[in-house]
Amino acid sequence: MNEEILAIGLSFCFLEYLYGLYKYNAGFSELDRSLGLHYIHNSLTGLAYFVIGVSALLPQPDFLNTVLNSDAFTTLDEASKTFYDIVVATDGYRVGIFAVASRLTLTMILRSLTEPWLALVALCLAISTFLELQVAVLYVLCKIIEVLYPVLITVGVAFLASERLRGLSGGFIVSPIVLRYTLQYVGALDSVKTAAELEFPIKDIFGEVPTIINALQSHQNVFLQHGLIMIEATTVISIVVLFSYLISRGLSRAIGGIPHAIAVRI
């Protein structure tokens, strides 16, 4: 928690309350008294937001693990490592595919196998590129959230003290929380972990020849299986990210109304 930012916002909220109280008690007209009530209302609303925002920082990182499911979430560091492993695995997979294609093309006798080879690995080649880009974004978000998580929430809490910035505060408070636990949830999924363990199956030079022949004869294509694993991973990630976006939008609006109702009753 950034105490300096929080103190500035809280001080602004307190000064607004004192100013509103002064306008209400010393007002010479009904307009002054009404304006004083307006400032008091804004300061109480900001205070209610402050309580909610600070409360979001109090739970330990294991809070949702305990409340929901101990195996449902991983740590942010472990999620970041899983995403990095997927980036390395998919990048190495494509390097292996193009290395085999180059060997076949440069070898006069085996050049005719280049097209069958590219046909066998077409699914892996296409989906691995998309999966790597998708997971690379998640990896970068892990690093950003790791550094800016408390700062973003504190800035959101500080925005609550200003009536003009209050509309932005819900997103600043809710979005980092939802994003953090989304990353930790995605990093704990079995389909994502399986994608991180994929390795290019051909280790020996010209080992692709029996692989191609076996695939053409028995229709057993290990690259198709790996491609399906990548598709499952990218599909699950897309669905989880979509739902987290909807949850974030909904919570931002919901949290926006709670402090308003509290302030009105106070």
LOVOMI-805026 format. One record per residue: residue number from 1; residue in one letter; chain; x, y, z of N, C-alpha, C in turn. Coordinates in nm, 2 decimals, padded with zeros to 4 digits. Layout:
NUM:a:A:X:Y:Z:X:Y:Z:X:Y:Z
...
***
This chain:
1:m:A:00.08:-00.12:00.00:00.00:00.00:00.00:00.09:00.12:00.00
2:n:A:00.06:00.22:-00.09:00.13:00.34:-00.09:00.07:00.44:00.00
3:e:A:00.13:00.46:00.12:00.07:00.54:00.23:00.06:00.69:00.18
4:e:A:00.16:00.74:00.11:00.16:00.88:00.07:00.04:00.91:-00.02
5:i:A:00.01:00.83:-00.12:-00.10:00.85:-00.21:-00.23:00.84:-00.13
6:l:A:-00.24:00.74:-00.04:-00.36:00.73:00.04:-00.38:00.84:00.13
7:a:A:-00.28:00.89:00.19:-00.29:01.01:00.29:-00.34:01.13:00.21
8:i:A:-00.29:01.15:00.09:-00.33:01.27:00.02:-00.48:01.27:-00.01
9:g:A:-00.53:01.15:-00.06:-00.67:01.14:-00.09:-00.75:01.15:00.04
10:l:A:-00.71:01.09:00.15:-00.79:01.10:00.27:-00.79:01.24:00.33
11:s:A:-00.68:01.31:00.32:-00.67:01.45:00.36:-00.77:01.53:00.28
12:f:A:-00.77:01.51:00.15:-00.86:01.59:00.07:-01.01:01.56:00.11
13:c:A:-01.04:01.43:00.14:-01.17:01.40:00.18:-01.21:01.46:00.31
14:f:A:-01.11:01.47:00.41:-01.14:01.53:00.54:-01.16:01.68:00.52
15:l:A:-01.08:01.74:00.44:-01.09:01.89:00.42:-01.22:01.92:00.36
16:e:A:-01.26:01.84:00.26:-01.39:01.86:00.20:-01.51:01.85:00.30
17:y:A:-01.49:01.76:00.39:-01.60:01.74:00.50:-01.60:01.87:00.59
18:l:A:-01.48:01.92:00.63:-01.48:02.04:00.71:-01.53:02.16:00.64
19:y:A:-01.50:02.17:00.51:-01.55:02.28:00.44:-01.70:02.28:00.42
20:g:A:-01.75:02.16:00.39:-01.90:02.14:00.38:-01.97:02.17:00.52
21:l:A:-01.91:02.13:00.63:-01.96:02.15:00.76:-01.97:02.30:00.79
22:y:A:-01.86:02.37:00.75:-01.86:02.52:00.77:-01.96:02.59:00.69
23:k:A:-01.98:02.54:00.56:-02.08:02.61:00.47:-02.22:02.58:00.52
24:y:A:-02.24:02.46:00.58:-02.37:02.43:00.63:-02.41:02.51:00.76
25:n:A:-02.31:02.52:00.85:-02.34:02.59:00.98:-02.33:02.74:00.96
26:a:A:-02.24:02.79:00.88:-02.23:02.94:00.87:-02.29:03.00:00.74
27:g:A:-02.37:02.91:00.67:-02.43:02.96:00.55:-02.54:03.07:00.57
28:f:A:-02.53:03.17:00.49:-02.63:03.28:00.51:-02.75:03.27:00.42
29:s:A:-02.75:03.17:00.34:-02.86:03.14:00.25:-02.89:02.99:00.24
30:e:A:-03.00:02.96:00.18:-03.04:02.82:00.16:-02.94:02.76:00.06
31:l:A:-02.90:02.84:-00.03:-02.80:02.78:-00.13:-02.67:02.74:-00.07
32:d:A:-02.62:02.82:00.03:-02.50:02.79:00.10:-02.51:02.66:00.18
33:r:A:-02.63:02.65:00.25:-02.65:02.53:00.33:-02.66:02.41:00.24
34:s:A:-02.73:02.42:00.12:-02.74:02.31:00.03:-02.60:02.27:-00.03
35:l:A:-02.52:02.37:-00.06:-02.39:02.34:-00.11:-02.30:02.27:00.00
36:g:A:-02.32:02.31:00.13:-02.25:02.25:00.24:-02.29:02.10:00.25
37:l:A:-02.42:02.07:00.24:-02.46:01.93:00.24:-02.41:01.85:00.13
38:h:A:-02.39:01.92:00.01:-02.34:01.85:-00.10:-02.19:01.81:-00.08
39:y:A:-02.11:01.90:-00.02:-01.97:01.87:00.01:-01.96:01.76:00.12
40:i:A:-02.05:01.77:00.22:-02.05:01.67:00.33:-02.08:01.53:00.27
41:h:A:-02.18:01.53:00.18:-02.22:01.40:00.12:-02.11:01.34:00.04
42:n:A:-02.04:01.43:-00.04:-01.92:01.38:-00.12:-01.81:01.33:-00.03
43:s:A:-01.79:01.39:00.08:-01.68:01.35:00.17:-01.71:01.21:00.23
44:l:A:-01.84:01.19:00.27:-01.88:01.07:00.33:-01.88:00.95:00.23
45:t:A:-01.92:00.99:00.11:-01.91:00.89:00.00:-01.76:00.85:-00.02
46:g:A:-01.67:00.94:-00.03:-01.53:00.91:-00.04:-01.48:00.83:00.07
47:l:A:-01.52:00.86:00.19:-01.48:00.78:00.31:-01.52:00.64:00.30
48:a:A:-01.65:00.62:00.26:-01.70:00.48:00.24:-01.62:00.41:00.13
49:y:A:-01.58:00.47:00.03:-01.50:00.41:-00.08:-01.36:00.38:-00.02
50:f:A:-01.31:00.47:00.07:-01.18:00.45:00.13:-01.18:00.32:00.21
51:v:A:-01.28:00.29:00.28:-01.29:00.17:00.37:-01.29:00.05:00.28
52:i:A:-01.37:00.05:00.17:-01.38:-00.06:00.08:-01.24:-00.08:00.01
53:g:A:-01.18:00.02:-00.04:-01.05:00.01:-00.11:-00.94:-00.04:-00.02
54:v:A:-00.93:00.01:00.10:-00.83:-00.04:00.19:-00.85:-00.18:00.23
55:s:A:-00.98:-00.22:00.25:-01.01:-00.36:00.29:-00.97:-00.46:00.18
56:a:A:-00.97:-00.41:00.06:-00.92:-00.50:-00.05:-00.78:-00.53:-00.04
57:l:A:-00.70:-00.45:00.03:-00.56:-00.47:00.04:-00.52:-00.56:00.17
58:l:A:-00.62:-00.57:00.26:-00.59:-00.64:00.38:-00.57:-00.79:00.37
59:p:A:-00.66:-00.86:00.29:-00.65:-01.01:00.29:-00.51:-01.05:00.24
60:q:A:-00.47:-01.16:00.29:-00.34:-01.22:00.25:-00.35:-01.28:00.11
61:p:A:-00.24:-01.30:00.04:-00.25:-01.36:-00.09:-00.32:-01.49:-00.10
62:d:A:-00.32:-01.56:00.01:-00.39:-01.70:00.01:-00.53:-01.69:00.04
63:f:A:-00.59:-01.57:00.05:-00.73:-01.55:00.09:-00.83:-01.64:00.00
64:l:A:-00.82:-01.62:-00.13:-00.91:-01.69:-00.21:-00.88:-01.84:-00.22
65:n:A:-00.76:-01.88:-00.20:-00.72:-02.02:-00.19:-00.80:-02.08:-00.07
66:t:A:-00.81:-02.01:00.04:-00.87:-02.07:00.16:-01.03:-02.07:00.14
67:v:A:-01.08:-01.96:00.09:-01.22:-01.94:00.08:-01.28:-02.03:-00.03
68:l:A:-01.22:-02.04:-00.15:-01.28:-02.11:-00.26:-01.23:-02.25:-00.27
69:n:A:-01.10:-02.27:-00.30:-01.04:-02.40:-00.32:-00.89:-02.39:-00.31
70:s:A:-00.83:-02.47:-00.23:-00.69:-02.46:-00.21:-00.61:-02.49:-00.34
71:d:A:-00.67:-02.56:-00.43:-00.60:-02.60:-00.55:-00.64:-02.51:-00.67
72:a:A:-00.73:-02.42:-00.65:-00.79:-02.34:-00.76:-00.69:-02.23:-00.81
73:f:A:-00.61:-02.18:-00.72:-00.52:-02.07:-00.75:-00.37:-02.11:-00.72
74:t:A:-00.29:-02.06:-00.80:-00.14:-02.07:-00.77:-00.09:-01.93:-00.73
75:t:A:00.04:-01.92:-00.70:00.09:-01.79:-00.67:00.12:-01.71:-00.80
76:l:A:00.14:-01.58:-00.79:00.17:-01.50:-00.91:00.30:-01.54:-00.97
77:d:A:00.40:-01.57:-00.89:00.53:-01.61:-00.94:00.52:-01.74:-01.01
78:e:A:00.45:-01.84:-00.96:00.43:-01.97:-01.03:00.35:-01.95:-01.16
79:a:A:00.25:-01.87:-01.16:00.18:-01.84:-01.28:00.27:-01.78:-01.39
80:s:A:00.35:-01.68:-01.34:00.44:-01.62:-01.43:00.54:-01.72:-01.49
81:k:A:00.59:-01.81:-01.41:00.68:-01.91:-01.46:00.61:-02.01:-01.56
82:t:A:00.49:-02.04:-01.53:00.41:-02.13:-01.62:00.40:-02.06:-01.76
83:f:A:00.36:-01.93:-01.76:00.34:-01.86:-01.89:00.48:-01.85:-01.96
84:y:A:00.58:-01.83:-01.89:00.72:-01.82:-01.95:00.75:-01.95:-02.01
85:d:A:00.72:-02.06:-01.94:00.75:-02.20:-02.00:00.68:-02.22:-02.12
86:i:A:00.55:-02.18:-02.13:00.47:-02.20:-02.25:00.53:-02.12:-02.37
87:v:A:00.58:-01.99:-02.34:00.64:-01.91:-02.45:00.76:-01.98:-02.50
88:v:A:00.85:-02.03:-02.41:00.97:-02.10:-02.45:00.93:-02.23:-02.53
89:a:A:00.83:-02.31:-02.48:00.80:-02.43:-02.54:00.74:-02.41:-02.68
90:t:A:00.65:-02.32:-02.70:00.59:-02.29:-02.83:00.69:-02.23:-02.93
91:d:A:00.78:-02.15:-02.88:00.89:-02.09:-02.96:00.98:-02.20:-03.01
92:g:A:01.02:-02.29:-02.92:01.11:-02.40:-02.95:01.04:-02.50:-03.05
93:y:A:00.91:-02.51:-03.03:00.83:-02.60:-03.12:00.84:-02.55:-03.26
94:r:A:00.82:-02.42:-03.28:00.82:-02.37:-03.42:00.96:-02.37:-03.48
95:v:A:01.06:-02.35:-03.40:01.20:-02.36:-03.44:01.23:-02.50:-03.49
96:g:A:01.18:-02.60:-03.42:01.20:-02.74:-03.46:01.13:-02.77:-03.59
97:i:A:01.01:-02.72:-03.60:00.93:-02.74:-03.73:01.01:-02.69:-03.85
98:f:A:01.05:-02.56:-03.84:01.12:-02.50:-03.95:01.26:-02.56:-03.98
99:a:A:01.32:-02.61:-03.87:01.45:-02.68:-03.89:01.44:-02.81:-03.97
100:v:A:01.33:-02.88:-03.93:01.31:-03.01:-04.01:01.27:-02.97:-04.16
101:a:A:01.19:-02.87:-04.18:01.15:-02.83:-04.31:01.28:-02.79:-04.39
102:s:A:01.37:-02.72:-04.33:01.49:-02.68:-04.40:01.58:-02.80:-04.43
103:r:A:01.59:-02.90:-04.34:01.67:-03.02:-04.37:01.61:-03.09:-04.49
104:l:A:01.48:-03.11:-04.49:01.41:-03.18:-04.60:01.43:-03.11:-04.73
105:t:A:01.42:-02.98:-04.73:01.43:-02.90:-04.85:01.57:-02.90:-04.91
106:l:A:01.67:-02.90:-04.82:01.81:-02.90:-04.86:01.86:-03.04:-04.90
107:t:A:01.79:-03.14:-04.87:01.83:-03.28:-04.91:01.75:-03.32:-05.03
108:m:A:01.83:-03.34:-05.14:01.76:-03.37:-05.27:01.67:-03.49:-05.26
109:i:A:01.71:-03.59:-05.19:01.63:-03.72:-05.19:01.51:-03.70:-05.11
110:l:A:01.51:-03.62:-05.00:01.40:-03.61:-04.91:01.31:-03.48:-04.94
111:r:A:01.35:-03.41:-05.04:01.28:-03.28:-05.07:01.13:-03.31:-05.09
112:s:A:01.09:-03.42:-05.14:00.95:-03.45:-05.17:00.87:-03.47:-05.04
113:l:A:00.94:-03.48:-04.93:00.87:-03.50:-04.80:00.83:-03.37:-04.73
114:t:A:00.88:-03.26:-04.79:00.86:-03.13:-04.73:00.71:-03.09:-04.72
115:e:A:00.64:-03.11:-04.83:00.50:-03.08:-04.82:00.42:-03.17:-04.73
116:p:A:00.44:-03.30:-04.73:00.37:-03.38:-04.63:00.41:-03.34:-04.48
117:w:A:00.53:-03.30:-04.46:00.57:-03.26:-04.33:00.50:-03.14:-04.29
118:l:A:00.49:-03.04:-04.37:00.42:-02.91:-04.34:00.27:-02.94:-04.32
119:a:A:00.22:-03.03:-04.39:00.08:-03.07:-04.37:00.05:-03.13:-04.23
120:l:A:00.15:-03.21:-04.19:00.14:-03.28:-04.06:00.14:-03.18:-03.94
121:v:A:00.22:-03.08:-03.96:00.25:-02.99:-03.85:00.17:-02.86:-03.86
122:a:A:00.08:-02.85:-03.96:00.01:-02.72:-03.99:-00.07:-02.67:-03.87
123:l:A:-00.14:-02.76:-03.80:-00.21:-02.72:-03.68:-00.13:-02.67:-03.57
124:c:A:-00.02:-02.74:-03.54:00.08:-02.69:-03.44:00.14:-02.56:-03.48
125:l:A:00.17:-02.54:-03.60:00.24:-02.42:-03.65:00.15:-02.30:-03.63
126:a:A:00.02:-02.32:-03.66:-00.08:-02.21:-03.66:-00.11:-02.17:-03.51
127:i:A:-00.15:-02.28:-03.44:-00.20:-02.25:-03.30:-00.09:-02.21:-03.20
128:s:A:00.03:-02.26:-03.23:00.14:-02.23:-03.14:00.18:-02.08:-03.14
129:t:A:00.16:-02.02:-03.26:00.19:-01.88:-03.28:00.09:-01.80:-03.20
130:f:A:-00.04:-01.83:-03.21:-00.14:-01.76:-03.14:-00.13:-01.78:-02.99
131:l:A:-00.10:-01.90:-02.94:-00.09:-01.93:-02.80:00.03:-01.86:-02.74
132:e:A:00.14:-01.85:-02.82:00.26:-01.78:-02.76:00.23:-01.63:-02.74
133:l:A:00.16:-01.57:-02.84:00.13:-01.43:-02.83:00.03:-01.41:-02.71
134:q:A:-00.07:-01.50:-02.70:-00.17:-01.48:-02.59:-00.10:-01.50:-02.45
135:v:A:-00.01:-01.60:-02.44:00.05:-01.62:-02.31:00.16:-01.52:-02.28
136:a:A:00.22:-01.47:-02.38:00.32:-01.36:-02.36:00.26:-01.24:-02.30
137:v:A:00.13:-01.21:-02.34:00.06:-01.09:-02.28:00.03:-01.12:-02.14
138:l:A:-00.01:-01.24:-02.10:-00.03:-01.28:-01.96:00.09:-01.27:-01.88
139:y:A:00.20:-01.31:-01.94:00.33:-01.30:-01.87:00.37:-01.16:-01.83
140:v:A:00.35:-01.07:-01.93:00.38:-00.93:-01.91:00.28:-00.87:-01.80
141:l:A:00.16:-00.91:-01.81:00.06:-00.86:-01.71:00.10:-00.91:-01.57
142:c:A:00.15:-01.03:-01.56:00.20:-01.08:-01.43:00.31:-00.99:-01.37
143:k:A:00.40:-00.95:-01.46:00.51:-00.86:-01.41:00.46:-00.72:-01.37
144:i:A:00.36:-00.67:-01.45:00.30:-00.54:-01.42:00.23:-00.55:-01.29
145:i:A:00.14:-00.65:-01.27:00.06:-00.66:-01.15:00.15:-00.68:-01.03
146:e:A:00.26:-00.76:-01.04:00.35:-00.78:-00.93:00.41:-00.65:-00.88
147:v:A:00.43:-00.55:-00.97:00.49:-00.43:-00.92:00.38:-00.32:-00.89
148:l:A:00.28:-00.31:-00.97:00.19:-00.20:-00.96:00.05:-00.24:-00.89
149:y:A:00.04:-00.36:-00.84:-00.09:-00.40:-00.78:-00.13:-00.31:-00.66
150:p:A:-00.05:-00.29:-00.56:-00.09:-00.20:-00.45:-00.10:-00.05:-00.50
151:v:A:-00.02:-00.01:-00.59:-00.02:00.13:-00.64:-00.15:00.16:-00.71
152:l:A:-00.19:00.07:-00.80:-00.31:00.09:-00.87:-00.43:00.10:-00.78
153:i:A:-00.44:00.01:-00.69:-00.55:00.02:-00.59:-00.55:00.14:-00.51
154:t:A:-00.43:00.18:-00.46:-00.42:00.30:-00.38:-00.46:00.43:-00.46
155:v:A:-00.42:00.43:-00.59:-00.46:00.55:-00.67:-00.61:00.55:-00.69
156:g:A:-00.67:00.43:-00.71:-00.81:00.42:-00.72:-00.88:00.47:-00.59
157:v:A:-00.83:00.43:-00.47:-00.88:00.48:-00.35:-00.87:00.63:-00.34
158:a:A:-00.75:00.68:-00.38:-00.73:00.83:-00.37:-00.82:00.91:-00.46
159:f:A:-00.86:00.85:-00.58:-00.95:00.91:-00.67:-01.09:00.93:-00.61
160:l:A:-01.12:00.85:-00.51:-01.25:00.85:-00.45:-01.28:00.98:-00.38
161:a:A:-01.17:01.05:-00.34:-01.19:01.18:-00.27:-01.24:01.29:-00.36
162:s:A:-01.22:01.27:-00.49:-01.26:01.37:-00.58:-01.39:01.33:-00.66
163:e:A:-01.48:01.42:-00.66:-01.61:01.38:-00.72:-01.59:01.36:-00.87
164:r:A:-01.50:01.43:-00.93:-01.48:01.42:-01.08:-01.40:01.30:-01.11
165:l:A:-01.32:01.25:-01.03:-01.24:01.13:-01.05:-01.30:01.00:-01.00
166:r:A:-01.41:01.02:-00.93:-01.47:00.90:-00.86:-01.52:00.80:-00.96
167:g:A:-01.56:00.84:-01.08:-01.60:00.75:-01.18:-01.50:00.65:-01.22
168:l:A:-01.37:00.69:-01.21:-01.26:00.61:-01.25:-01.21:00.52:-01.14
169:s:A:-01.25:00.55:-01.02:-01.19:00.47:-00.91:-01.23:00.33:-00.90
170:g:A:-01.36:00.30:-00.94:-01.40:00.16:-00.94:-01.32:00.07:-01.02
171:g:A:-01.28:00.11:-01.14:-01.19:00.04:-01.23:-01.06:00.02:-01.17
172:f:A:-01.00:00.12:-01.11:-00.87:00.11:-01.05:-00.86:00.02:-00.94
173:i:A:-00.97:00.01:-00.86:-00.97:-00.08:-00.74:-01.00:-00.22:-00.78
174:v:A:-01.10:-00.24:-00.86:-01.15:-00.38:-00.90:-01.06:-00.45:-01.00
175:s:A:-01.02:-00.37:-01.10:-00.95:-00.44:-01.21:-00.82:-00.51:-01.17
176:p:A:-00.73:-00.44:-01.09:-00.61:-00.51:-01.05:-00.64:-00.64:-00.97
177:i:A:-00.74:-00.63:-00.88:-00.78:-00.75:-00.80:-00.83:-00.87:-00.89
178:v:A:-00.92:-00.84:-00.98:-00.97:-00.94:-01.07:-00.86:-00.99:-01.16
179:l:A:-00.78:-00.90:-01.21:-00.67:-00.94:-01.30:-00.57:-01.03:-01.23
180:r:A:-00.54:-01.00:-01.11:-00.44:-01.08:-01.03:-00.49:-01.22:-01.01
181:y:A:-00.61:-01.24:-00.96:-00.66:-01.37:-00.94:-00.70:-01.44:-01.06
182:t:A:-00.72:-01.37:-01.17:-00.74:-01.44:-01.30:-00.61:-01.50:-01.35
183:l:A:-00.50:-01.43:-01.34:-00.37:-01.48:-01.37:-00.33:-01.60:-01.29
184:q:A:-00.36:-01.59:-01.16:-00.33:-01.70:-01.07:-00.42:-01.82:-01.10
185:y:A:-00.54:-01.80:-01.14:-00.63:-01.91:-01.17:-00.59:-01.98:-01.30
186:v:A:-00.56:-01.90:-01.40:-00.52:-01.95:-01.53:-00.39:-02.03:-01.52
187:g:A:-00.30:-01.98:-01.44:-00.17:-02.05:-01.42:-00.18:-02.18:-01.35
188:a:A:-00.29:-02.21:-01.28:-00.32:-02.33:-01.20:-00.39:-02.43:-01.28
189:l:A:-00.44:-02.40:-01.40:-00.53:-02.49:-01.48:-00.44:-02.60:-01.54
190:d:A:-00.49:-02.72:-01.54:-00.42:-02.84:-01.59:-00.39:-02.83:-01.74
191:s:A:-00.48:-02.78:-01.81:-00.46:-02.77:-01.96:-00.35:-02.67:-01.99
192:v:A:-00.34:-02.57:-01.91:-00.23:-02.47:-01.93:-00.09:-02.53:-01.89
193:k:A:-00.09:-02.60:-01.78:00.03:-02.66:-01.73:00.08:-02.77:-01.83
194:t:A:-00.02:-02.84:-01.89:00.02:-02.94:-01.99:00.08:-02.88:-02.11
195:a:A:00.03:-02.77:-02.16:00.09:-02.69:-02.27:00.23:-02.65:-02.24
196:a:A:00.26:-02.62:-02.11:00.39:-02.57:-02.08:00.49:-02.69:-02.08
197:e:A:00.45:-02.81:-02.08:00.54:-02.93:-02.07:00.56:-02.99:-02.21
198:l:A:00.50:-02.93:-02.32:00.52:-02.98:-02.45:00.66:-02.96:-02.50
199:e:A:00.71:-03.07:-02.57:00.84:-03.06:-02.63:00.84:-03.11:-02.77
200:f:A:00.92:-03.06:-02.85:00.93:-03.10:-02.99:00.97:-03.25:-02.99
201:p:A:00.90:-03.34:-03.05:00.92:-03.48:-03.03:01.04:-03.53:-03.11
202:i:A:01.09:-03.46:-03.22:01.20:-03.51:-03.30:01.33:-03.46:-03.25
203:k:A:01.41:-03.55:-03.19:01.54:-03.50:-03.13:01.66:-03.53:-03.23
204:d:A:01.65:-03.64:-03.31:01.76:-03.68:-03.39:01.75:-03.62:-03.53
205:i:A:01.87:-03.60:-03.59:01.87:-03.55:-03.73:01.81:-03.65:-03.82
206:f:A:01.72:-03.61:-03.91:01.64:-03.69:-04.00:01.55:-03.79:-03.93
207:g:A:01.53:-03.77:-03.80:01.43:-03.85:-03.73:01.29:-03.83:-03.77
208:e:A:01.27:-03.72:-03.85:01.14:-03.69:-03.90:01.09:-03.78:-04.01
209:v:A:01.19:-03.85:-04.08:01.15:-03.94:-04.19:01.06:-04.06:-04.14
210:p:A:01.10:-04.14:-04.04:01.01:-04.24:-03.99:00.88:-04.18:-03.93
211:t:A:00.89:-04.06:-03.87:00.77:-04.00:-03.82:00.67:-03.97:-03.93
212:i:A:00.71:-03.91:-04.04:00.63:-03.88:-04.15:00.57:-04.01:-04.21
213:i:A:00.65:-04.11:-04.23:00.61:-04.24:-04.29:00.50:-04.30:-04.20
214:n:A:00.53:-04.31:-04.07:00.44:-04.37:-03.97:00.31:-04.30:-03.97
215:a:A:00.31:-04.16:-03.98:00.19:-04.09:-03.98:00.10:-04.11:-04.11
216:l:A:00.17:-04.13:-04.22:00.10:-04.15:-04.35:00.04:-04.29:-04.35
217:q:A:00.11:-04.39:-04.29:00.06:-04.52:-04.29:-00.04:-04.56:-04.19
218:s:A:-00.02:-04.51:-04.06:-00.11:-04.55:-03.95:-00.20:-04.44:-03.91
219:h:A:-00.18:-04.32:-03.96:-00.26:-04.21:-03.93:-00.25:-04.17:-03.78
220:q:A:-00.13:-04.20:-03.72:-00.10:-04.16:-03.58:-00.01:-04.04:-03.59
221:n:A:-00.06:-03.93:-03.56:00.01:-03.80:-03.58:00.02:-03.74:-03.44
222:v:A:00.14:-03.75:-03.38:00.17:-03.69:-03.25:00.15:-03.54:-03.25
223:f:A:00.18:-03.48:-03.37:00.17:-03.33:-03.38:00.02:-03.29:-03.38
224:l:A:-00.07:-03.37:-03.42:-00.21:-03.34:-03.41:-00.25:-03.34:-03.27
225:q:A:-00.20:-03.44:-03.19:-00.23:-03.44:-03.05:-00.18:-03.32:-02.97
226:h:A:-00.05:-03.28:-03.01:00.00:-03.16:-02.94:-00.08:-03.04:-02.99
227:g:A:-00.12:-03.03:-03.11:-00.20:-02.92:-03.16:-00.33:-02.91:-03.08
228:l:A:-00.39:-03.02:-03.05:-00.52:-03.02:-02.98:-00.50:-02.97:-02.83
229:i:A:-00.38:-03.01:-02.78:-00.35:-02.96:-02.64:-00.33:-02.81:-02.64
230:m:A:-00.27:-02.76:-02.74:-00.25:-02.61:-02.75:-00.39:-02.54:-02.77
231:i:A:-00.47:-02.60:-02.85:-00.61:-02.55:-02.88:-00.69:-02.54:-02.75
232:e:A:-00.68:-02.65:-02.67:-00.75:-02.66:-02.54:-00.70:-02.55:-02.45
233:a:A:-00.57:-02.53:-02.45:-00.51:-02.43:-02.36:-00.56:-02.29:-02.40
234:t:A:-00.55:-02.25:-02.53:-00.58:-02.12:-02.57:-00.73:-02.09:-02.56
235:t:A:-00.81:-02.20:-02.57:-00.96:-02.18:-02.56:-00.99:-02.15:-02.41
236:v:A:-00.94:-02.23:-02.32:-00.96:-02.21:-02.18:-00.92:-02.07:-02.14
237:i:A:-00.80:-02.03:-02.18:-00.75:-01.90:-02.14:-00.85:-01.79:-02.19
238:s:A:-00.89:-01.80:-02.32:-00.98:-01.70:-02.38:-01.11:-01.69:-02.30
239:i:A:-01.17:-01.81:-02.26:-01.29:-01.81:-02.19:-01.28:-01.75:-02.05
240:v:A:-01.17:-01.78:-01.98:-01.15:-01.73:-01.84:-01.12:-01.58:-01.85
241:v:A:-01.05:-01.53:-01.95:-01.02:-01.39:-01.96:-01.15:-01.31:-01.99
242:l:A:-01.23:-01.37:-02.07:-01.36:-01.31:-02.11:-01.45:-01.29:-01.98
243:f:A:-01.46:-01.40:-01.91:-01.54:-01.40:-01.78:-01.48:-01.30:-01.68
244:s:A:-01.35:-01.30:-01.67:-01.29:-01.20:-01.58:-01.32:-01.06:-01.62
245:y:A:-01.32:-01.03:-01.75:-01.36:-00.90:-01.79:-01.50:-00.86:-01.75
246:l:A:-01.59:-00.95:-01.77:-01.73:-00.93:-01.74:-01.75:-00.91:-01.59
247:i:A:-01.68:-00.99:-01.51:-01.68:-00.98:-01.36:-01.63:-00.84:-01.32
248:s:A:-01.52:-00.80:-01.38:-01.45:-00.68:-01.35:-01.55:-00.56:-01.38
249:r:A:-01.61:-00.56:-01.49:-01.71:-00.46:-01.53:-01.82:-00.45:-01.43
250:g:A:-01.88:-00.57:-01.40:-01.99:-00.58:-01.31:-01.96:-00.53:-01.17
251:l:A:-01.84:-00.58:-01.12:-01.80:-00.54:-00.98:-01.77:-00.39:-00.97
252:s:A:-01.71:-00.34:-01.08:-01.68:-00.19:-01.08:-01.81:-00.11:-01.06
253:r:A:-01.92:-00.15:-01.13:-02.04:-00.08:-01.12:-02.11:-00.11:-00.99
254:a:A:-02.10:-00.23:-00.94:-02.17:-00.27:-00.81:-02.10:-00.20:-00.70
255:i:A:-01.97:-00.20:-00.69:-01.90:-00.13:-00.58:-01.92:00.02:-00.59
256:g:A:-01.94:00.07:-00.71:-01.97:00.21:-00.72:-02.10:00.25:-00.65
257:g:A:-02.20:00.16:-00.64:-02.32:00.20:-00.58:-02.33:00.18:-00.43
258:i:A:-02.24:00.09:-00.37:-02.24:00.06:-00.23:-02.21:00.18:-00.14
259:p:A:-02.09:00.24:-00.17:-02.06:00.36:-00.08:-02.16:00.47:-00.10
260:h:A:-02.22:00.49:-00.21:-02.32:00.59:-00.23:-02.44:00.57:-00.14
261:a:A:-02.48:00.44:-00.13:-02.60:00.41:-00.04:-02.56:00.43:00.10
262:i:A:-02.43:00.39:00.14:-02.39:00.41:00.28:-02.39:00.56:00.32
263:a:A:-02.33:00.64:00.22:-02.32:00.78:00.25:-02.46:00.85:00.27
264:v:A:-02.55:00.81:00.19:-02.69:00.86:00.20:-02.75:00.83:00.33
265:r:A:-02.73:00.71:00.38:-02.79:00.68:00.51:-02.71:00.74:00.63
266:i:A:-02.58:00.77:00.61:-02.51:00.84:00.72:-02.56:00.98:00.72
***
